Amino acid sequence: MFLRRILAVSFLLALAISLIAACLPKTNTTNSKSAGKIFETGSMSVARADHTATLLPDGRVLIAGGMVENGVFLDSMEIFDPSTAHFSPAGAMSSKRVGHSATLLPNGKILIAGGLAARGEIVSSAELYDTRTGKLSAAAPLHEARNGHEAILLPNGKVLILGGYDGRRFLSSVEIYDPAANQFLAAGNLQIARGGAVAVLLKDGTVLLTGGASGSESNHKVLQSAEIYNPQTRTSMLVADMTSPRYKHAATLLTNGQVLITGGSDEHDWSGVYDTAEIYDPASRKFTQTAKMTSKRFKLPHATALLKNGNALIAGGNRVPEVFEASSGKFEAVSGTMGEPKLFATATLLNDGRVLIAGGYGNGTPERGPLSSKQSWIYEP
């Protein structure tokens, strides 16, 4: 297990319950009522981790793909309805996918691209889920097979695909999907090949890409670097390094235009998990440390959400979510617990201001490795 959403098979096969028990980050159990609370809601039909969760135009959430356990990958989809707190089946994709991307387009379709379909098989295929009809149709394939990439919806309605892993090496290539033409176009390269990085669309229309890993499967390096990709010029430039090398971390765009970077780990993986956080300032293009989190946490790239009050929910990577309070710059643990860490879970802001936290994997067993969960929770501010 060495890369966020990239080598799902490697990291799951490598784990044993004794290692997890020894290395799991400890959680501060002093919860604050002011930070909100979580409670369990309806369960998914199947256990999932490293899936995608996409808010639909009607306020429901599409859950797609992911994995149950070692080598058990999913092509199934389901939809969560906040009004009933129930999940219902939503068909199956054309391929099993782990570490893929899912992006809601302005035309009401969801672009699902890439991912790991089986052990050693990373795909270039893509498909479109029509949120109005619930049907899938084929999209043009990616130029390069990849998983552990980042997908960003641009202001012009196109989708930016950055980096990832192709089964042999980490990628520097960038592609842009054009919904009108239903095709991917080559769009330059990053300064540094990286997979498992985290990307955020900044308010000026450029994209910040932080950390991740580079090199090859057998010889990889966790990155401290960050860069800005400009979709207009299709070029990328390095900015100041983060305060720490990070992968399996998360990034959240705050209302003031700054970016909150939380958690992750260094090259020591389980024994290198962070409780640190930092802020990227687009004006200075520099990172500065902020207050520490209440818990060490990693494997949470899609388990954070910007709340409607301007605070940020950090939901994944540990047993107890916490909230970054923008006014004070401090973190507070929420009330309630998920029982065990939920790694590679998802957090989706609902239209009513609550957050759906779905799936993820926890302790598992020595024989089978980590096992994903069917559970889901609702966070209330």
C-alpha positions in Angstrom: 0.0 0.0 0.0 1.8 3.0 -1.0 -0.2 5.5 -2.9 -3.5 7.4 -2.4 -6.0 5.9 -4.8 -3.3 4.6 -7.0 -2.1 1.1 -6.0 -5.2 -0.1 -4.1 -4.1 -3.7 -4.5 -0.6 -3.1 -3.2 -1.5 -1.3 -0.1 -4.3 -3.7 0.8 -2.3 -6.8 0.3 0.6 -5.5 2.3 -1.4 -4.7 5.5 -1.9 -7.1 8.4 -4.1 -6.4 11.4 -1.1 -6.3 13.8 0.5 -3.5 11.8 -2.7 -1.5 11.7 -3.3 -1.9 15.4 0.3 -0.8 16.1 0.2 2.2 13.8 -3.3 3.6 13.9 -3.2 7.2 14.9 -4.8 8.0 18.2 -7.8 10.2 18.5 -8.6 13.0 20.9 -11.9 12.0 22.3 -12.8 15.3 23.8 -15.6 16.4 21.4 -17.1 19.9 21.1 -20.8 20.5 20.7 -19.9 23.7 18.8 -18.1 21.6 16.1 -21.3 19.7 15.3 -22.1 16.0 15.5 -22.3 12.8 13.4 -24.8 10.0 13.5 -25.2 6.8 11.5 -27.7 6.8 8.7 -28.7 4.2 6.1 -26.2 1.6 4.9 -25.0 1.1 1.4 -25.9 -2.1 -0.4 -22.3 -3.2 -0.5 -19.1 -2.2 1.4 -16.9 0.2 -0.4 -13.7 2.2 -0.1 -11.9 4.4 -2.7 -15.2 4.9 -4.5 -16.5 8.2 -5.8 -19.5 10.2 -4.4 -21.0 12.9 -6.6 -23.8 15.3 -5.7 -26.6 15.2 -8.3 -28.5 18.2 -9.5 -31.6 17.0 -7.5 -29.7 16.8 -4.3 -29.1 13.0 -4.2 -25.6 11.5 -4.2 -24.3 8.9 -6.7 -21.8 6.4 -5.2 -19.8 4.6 -7.9 -17.2 1.7 -7.8 -14.6 1.2 -5.2 -13.4 -2.0 -3.5 -14.7 -4.4 -0.8 -11.4 -6.0 0.2 -8.2 -7.3 -1.4 -8.8 -7.7 -5.1 -12.6 -7.4 -4.9 -13.4 -4.4 -7.0 -16.8 -3.0 -7.9 -18.6 -1.8 -11.0 -21.9 -1.2 -9.2 -23.4 2.2 -8.4 -26.1 3.3 -5.9 -27.8 6.5 -5.0 -28.3 8.1 -1.6 -31.5 10.0 -1.1 -31.2 12.5 1.8 -35.0 12.8 2.2 -35.3 9.1 3.0 -31.8 8.3 4.2 -31.8 5.3 2.0 -29.5 3.9 -0.7 -31.0 2.4 -3.9 -29.3 0.5 -6.8 -28.3 2.6 -9.8 -27.0 0.1 -12.3 -23.4 -0.9 -13.2 -20.5 0.8 -15.0 -18.9 -0.8 -18.0 -15.8 -1.6 -15.9 -14.9 -2.2 -12.4 -13.2 0.9 -11.1 -11.0 1.8 -8.1 -9.1 5.1 -7.9 -11.2 6.6 -10.8 -12.7 10.0 -11.0 -16.3 11.2 -11.3 -17.2 14.8 -12.4 -20.6 16.4 -12.8 -20.8 18.3 -16.1 -23.0 21.3 -16.7 -25.1 19.2 -19.1 -26.3 17.0 -16.2 -24.0 14.1 -17.1 -21.3 12.6 -14.9 -17.9 11.8 -16.5 -16.5 8.7 -15.0 -12.9 8.1 -16.1 -10.0 5.7 -15.6 -9.3 3.6 -12.5 -8.0 0.2 -11.5 -10.3 -2.6 -12.9 -8.4 -5.7 -11.7 -5.0 -6.5 -10.3 -2.5 -4.8 -12.6 -5.2 -3.6 -15.0 -5.5 0.2 -15.1 -8.0 1.4 -17.7 -8.2 4.3 -20.1 -12.0 3.8 -20.6 -14.5 6.5 -19.7 -18.3 6.7 -19.6 -21.1 9.1 -19.0 -23.9 8.7 -16.4 -27.0 10.7 -17.4 -28.5 12.1 -14.2 -31.9 12.6 -15.8 -32.3 9.1 -17.2 -30.0 7.1 -15.0 -28.4 5.5 -18.0 -24.7 5.1 -19.0 -23.1 5.7 -22.4 -19.6 5.4 -23.6 -17.3 8.4 -23.7 -14.1 8.6 -25.7 -11.1 7.0 -23.9 -8.4 8.8 -22.1 -5.1 9.3 -24.0 -3.4 7.4 -21.2 -4.7 4.7 -18.9 -4.5 6.1 -15.3 -5.7 5.9 -11.8 -5.0 8.0 -8.7 -5.3 11.1 -11.0 -7.2 14.3 -10.2 -10.2 15.6 -12.1 -11.2 19.2 -11.9 -14.3 20.8 -13.5 -13.2 24.1 -15.2 -15.3 27.2 -15.4 -15.8 26.6 -19.2 -17.4 23.2 -18.5 -14.5 21.1 -19.5 -12.8 18.6 -17.2 -9.1 18.7 -16.4 -7.3 15.4 -15.8 -3.9 15.6 -14.0 -1.2 13.1 -13.4 -1.9 9.6 -11.9 -0.3 6.2 -12.3 -0.4 3.9 -15.4 0.7 0.7 -13.8 4.4 1.3 -14.4 5.2 4.9 -13.5 3.7 8.1 -12.2 2.5 10.5 -14.9 3.1 14.1 -15.7 0.7 14.3 -18.6 -2.4 16.4 -18.5 -5.7 16.0 -20.5 -8.8 18.0 -21.0 -12.2 16.4 -21.7 -14.5 18.5 -24.0 -18.1 17.4 -23.5 -19.2 19.1 -26.8 -16.8 17.0 -28.8 -16.9 14.0 -26.4 -13.1 13.6 -26.5 -10.0 14.0 -24.4 -7.3 16.4 -25.7 -3.7 16.4 -24.7 -3.0 19.5 -22.6 0.6 19.7 -21.7 2.6 18.3 -18.8 3.1 19.0 -15.1 6.5 20.1 -13.9 6.8 16.9 -11.9 5.2 13.5 -12.6 3.0 12.8 -9.6 0.2 10.4 -8.6 -1.9 10.6 -5.5 -1.6 14.3 -5.5 -4.5 16.6 -4.5 -5.8 19.3 -6.8 -7.9 22.4 -6.0 -9.4 24.9 -8.5 -8.4 28.4 -7.3 -10.6 31.5 -7.6 -8.5 32.8 -10.5 -9.2 29.7 -12.6 -5.8 28.1 -12.1 -5.3 24.8 -10.4 -3.1 24.1 -7.3 -1.6 20.6 -7.2 0.1 19.5 -4.0 2.3 16.5 -3.0 1.7 13.0 -4.1 4.4 10.5 -5.1 6.7 10.4 -8.0 9.1 7.8 -9.6 8.1 4.2 -10.0 6.4 1.5 -8.0 9.7 0.1 -6.8 11.4 3.5 -6.3 9.0 6.2 -5.3 9.4 9.5 -3.5 6.8 11.4 -1.5 6.8 15.0 -2.7 6.9 18.2 -0.8 6.5 20.3 -4.0 3.5 22.1 -5.3 2.7 23.6 -8.7 0.1 25.7 -10.4 -1.4 24.5 -13.7 -3.0 27.2 -16.0 -5.7 25.8 -18.2 -5.6 28.9 -20.4 -1.9 28.5 -21.4 -1.8 24.7 -20.7 1.4 25.2 -18.7 2.5 24.5 -15.2 4.8 26.3 -12.8 6.3 25.3 -9.5 5.5 27.4 -6.4 7.0 27.3 -2.9 7.2 23.8 -1.3 4.8 22.7 1.4 6.1 22.7 4.9 6.2 18.9 4.8 6.2 16.2 2.1 2.6 14.7 1.9 0.6 12.1 0.2 -2.8 10.6 1.0 -3.7 14.0 2.3 -6.5 16.4 1.6 -7.0 20.0 0.3 -10.0 22.3 0.8 -10.6 25.6 -0.8 -11.7 28.1 1.9 -14.1 31.0 1.3 -11.2 33.5 1.5 -9.5 31.8 -1.5 -6.8 30.2 0.6 -6.3 26.4 0.6 -6.3 24.2 3.8 -4.0 21.2 3.5 -4.7 18.5 6.1 -3.0 15.3 7.2 -1.4 12.7 5.0 1.9 10.9 5.6 5.5 10.8 4.6 7.5 7.9 3.1 7.1 6.0 6.4 3.4 5.6 5.5 1.6 4.2 8.6 4.3 5.3 11.0 4.6 8.7 9.3 1.0 9.9 9.6 0.6 13.6 10.3 -1.6 15.6 12.6 -0.3 18.8 11.0 -2.1 21.2 8.7 -1.0 24.1 6.5 -2.4 27.0 4.5 -1.6 28.0 0.9 -1.9 31.7 0.2 -2.4 32.3 -3.6 -1.2 35.9 -3.1 2.2 34.9 -1.9 2.2 31.5 -3.4 3.6 30.1 -0.1 2.5 27.6 2.5 2.5 28.3 6.3 1.7 25.9 9.1 -1.5 26.4 11.0 -2.8 24.8 14.2 -2.5 21.0 14.6 -5.5 18.8 14.1 -7.0 16.9 17.1 -6.0 13.6 15.4 -3.4 12.1 13.2 -5.1 11.1 9.9 -4.4 10.1 6.3 -6.1 8.4 3.3 -8.7 11.2 3.3 -8.3 12.9 -0.1 -12.1 13.0 -0.8 -13.3 13.0 2.8 -13.3 16.7 3.5 -16.0 19.3 2.8 -16.3 23.1 3.0 -19.4 23.8 5.1 -21.8 26.6 4.4 -20.7 28.5 7.4 -17.2 28.7 6.0 -15.6 26.1 8.3 -14.1 22.8 6.9 -15.1 19.3 7.9 -12.2 16.9 8.0 -14.2 13.6 8.0 -11.9 10.8 7.0 -8.7 9.1 8.2 -9.6 8.5 11.8 -12.5 7.5 14.1 -13.7 11.0 14.9 -14.2 13.8 12.3 -13.1 17.3 13.2 -13.9 20.8 12.0 -11.4 23.6 11.1 -12.9 26.8 12.3 -11.9 29.5 9.8 -12.3 32.4 12.3 -9.9 31.0 14.9 -7.7 28.8 12.7 -8.1 25.9 15.1 -9.5 22.4 14.9 -12.2 20.9 17.1 -13.4 17.2 17.2 -17.1 16.7 16.5 -19.5 14.8 18.8 -19.8 11.1 17.9 -17.5 8.5 16.5 -17.4 6.1 13.5 -16.1 3.3 15.7 -12.9 2.7 13.7 -11.0 4.7 11.2 -12.6 5.2 7.8 -9.8 5.3 5.3 -10.6 6.3 1.7 -14.1 7.3 2.6 -16.0 10.1 0.9 -17.6 13.3 2.3 -20.3 15.1 0.3 -21.9 18.4 1.2 -25.7 18.1 0.8 -27.9 20.9 -0.3 -29.3 21.4 3.3 -25.8 22.0 4.7 -25.3 18.5 6.2 -22.6 16.2 5.0 -22.8 12.5 3.9 -19.8 10.5 5.0 -19.8 7.1 3.2 -17.8 3.9 3.4 -14.1 3.6 3.8 -12.1 0.7 5.3 -11.0 0.0 8.8 -9.1 -2.6 10.7 -10.1 -5.8 8.9 -8.5 -9.1 9.7 -4.9 -10.5 9.4 -6.1 -13.1 6.8 -8.0 -10.8 4.5 -6.5 -7.4 5.2 -8.6 -4.2 5.7 -12.3 -4.6 5.0 -14.5 -1.8 3.7 -17.7 -0.7 5.4 -21.3 -0.4 4.2 -21.9 2.2 6.9 -22.6 5.9 6.3 -23.0 8.8 8.6 -24.6 12.3 8.5 -22.7 15.3 9.9 -24.8 18.1 11.2 -23.1 21.5 11.9 
